[in-house]
Amino acid sequence: MLQAAIWDFDGTLYDTYAGIMQALLQLADEYRLKVDRQDLYRLIKEDSVKTAIQNFGQTLAIAPEKLSKRYHEIEFATQRDPQPYAGALATCQAIIDQGGQNFLMTHRDRGSERFLAAGGFLPLFTECVTSEQHFKRKPDPEAINYLVKQHQLDPATTVMIGDRPLDVVAGQNAGVKGCFFDVDQFHSAPTADIIIDQLPEIVPYFQARN
């Protein structure tokens, strides 16, 4: 039986990819860089936005740091009202009802907490780890290790839930279980301990076995 869920934010609790894609496509357009929308989406889902920006930089011979700064400016302006995935709030509440805990581990800044607060999620979370704490990026397990130690979590009953392979690997690198939210049916994390298509499917893992 699981007792602690460490959630990714983008693409897991909240569907923020419309804003992310809009920002990346606008960035490419500003530099007159032609990109394939479907290929770009698959790249950021199976790898990361950071990799996409690095690829842009390599093609354009421009420092990725400069492109990343502009991307975040655009994304901040476009990411105004992302919505949670179906069943996300009820799933977090169900984990609490079973005596479990919810945690957040995201590379987004504390804006993620504002979105959680607006959606009624924040009271259901014990702690939120954001980019402002400057932990190493997933799949490095540093942030997850921090949560496990800080809250005395049992790795055997803790799960990292995310929509990308690197979320799963980060969890497994920390010695916790990795759950892949395969919302796009990309089947890109075959080594995940748990694979779900809808968020409520994780709830039975938090329920006591008779």
N, C-alpha and C positions, 0 to 999 in steps of 0.2 A: 504493500500500500504506500502510495506517495504521500508526502506531507508538506512539500514546499515546491512552488512553481516559480521559476525565474523566467520572466517574459521578455522577449524582444518587443519593440514598439512598432516600428515601421513594417507594414506588411504582415503583422501578426495580430496585435490587438487592434490597430487602426490601419485602414486602407489609405495610405498616404501616397501611393504610387502615381496617381494622376498628377499631383503637384510635383513630384520628383521628376517624372517624365517631361512635364511641361518645362521645368527649369533646365533640364539637360538639352532638350530640343531647342529651346531659345538660346542657350549658350552656344550650341553648334551653329545655329543660324547667324548669330552675331559674328561668328568667325567664318561664315560661308562654308561650313564643313557639312558635307552630305553624309547623313547616317541613315541606316535602315531602322525604322521604329521597332519592328519586331525583334531584330537582332539586339538592339540596345536594351530593350526590356528584358530579354532573356539573360543578357550579360549581368545586369544589375541584380536580377533575382538569383542567379546561380553563382555570382561572385559578389560584386559590390559597386556602389557608385564611385568609390575611390578608384577602382580599376578602370571604370569607364572614363573618368576624367584623366587618368594617366595615359590612356590610349589616345584621347583627344590631344593631350600635350605632345605625345610622341609624333602624331601625324602632323600637327601644326608647328612643331619645334618651338613650343611655348612652355614655360615652366608650369607644371601641374599646380603649384601653389597659387599662381595667379589665376588660373582657370577655376580652381576650387573656391577662391574668395568670391569670384563673380557668380559662380553657381549658387553659393549659399545666400548671396544677396537676392538673386532671383527667386530661389526656393522659399526664402522667408516671406517674400511678397505674395507668392502664389499659394502657399500652404496655409489657407485661412480657416477652413472649416472641414477638416478631414473627419470621416465617420468611422466608428468602430465596426468591426466585422460582426456579422450576425451571430448572436449568442455570446459575444465576448463578455459583456457585463454579467450576464447570468452565470457564465462559466466561472468567473472570478468569485462571484458570490457563493456559488456551490462549493468551491474549494474552501472558503471560509466556513461554510456551514458544516463541512466535514472535519473541521478542526485544523485545516491546513493554513498555509500562509502564501501570499503573493508578493513577489519582488519584481522590480523592473531593472533591466540591464540594456541600455541603449546607447548608441553613438550620437544620438541627437542631444541637443542641449536641454536646458530645463523647460523649454517650450513644451516638451512632451508631458511634463507634469501639469501644465496649464490645460492641455487637451484632455488629460485624464480627469482633472478636476471638473471640467465642463461636462464631461460625459458621466460623472458620478462614480468614477473608478477609484479616485485617490484614497478615500477612506478604507478601501479594501486592500491597500498595499502597505506592507510593513516598512519598506525602504525602496527608494528609486535611485539607481546609479545612472548618471548621465555623463556626457562628454566633459562636463565641467570639473569632474573629479580626476580627469587625465589618466585613467587607467589605459593600459595597452589595448589596442583594438582586437576584437575577435578575428581569428580563432584563438588568440592568446587567452588563457584562462584567468588572467590576473583579477579581473573584476568579479568573476564568479567565485574565485578563491576567497576574495575579500568578504563577499556575502556569506559564504559558508562559515568562515571563521568568526565574523562579527556577530552572527546570529546563531552560532553553534548548531548549524544544520547538519543532518546526517546525509552524507553524499548518496548513500544507498536509497534514500527516500526523497531525493531532490531531483528535479527535472528542469532542464533548460528548454524552453519552447520557442521555436523560431521558424521563419519561412525560407531560410536559406541554409545551404549545407554548412556554412561557416558557423552558424548558430549551434548546430548539432555538434560539430567538431569542438567548438569552444567548451560546451558542456562536458563532452567526453574527455577532453584534455584536463578538465578540473576533477574528473572522477565521478561526475554526476551523470544521470541519464540524459540522453538527447532526444527530444521530440521534434519531428519535422512536420510543420503545418503545410501540407502539399496543396495549397489553395489553387494553384495553376495546373496541377496534374503534370508537373515536369518530371516527377520521379527521380529527382537529382540527389537524393540523400539516402541511398540504399543501406547505409550502415547505421541509420538511426535506430535507437532502441524502440521508439514508438513512432508510427506514422499516422497522421490524422488528416482528413479532408475538411472537417468542420470542427470548430473549437470545442463544442460541447462533448466531443468524443473523448476528450481527456478526462472528464469528470469521473467515470467509473474507476480509473486508476487511483483515485483518492478515496474510494469507498472501501470500507473494511470487508474483507473476505469472510464469508461464513464457513 
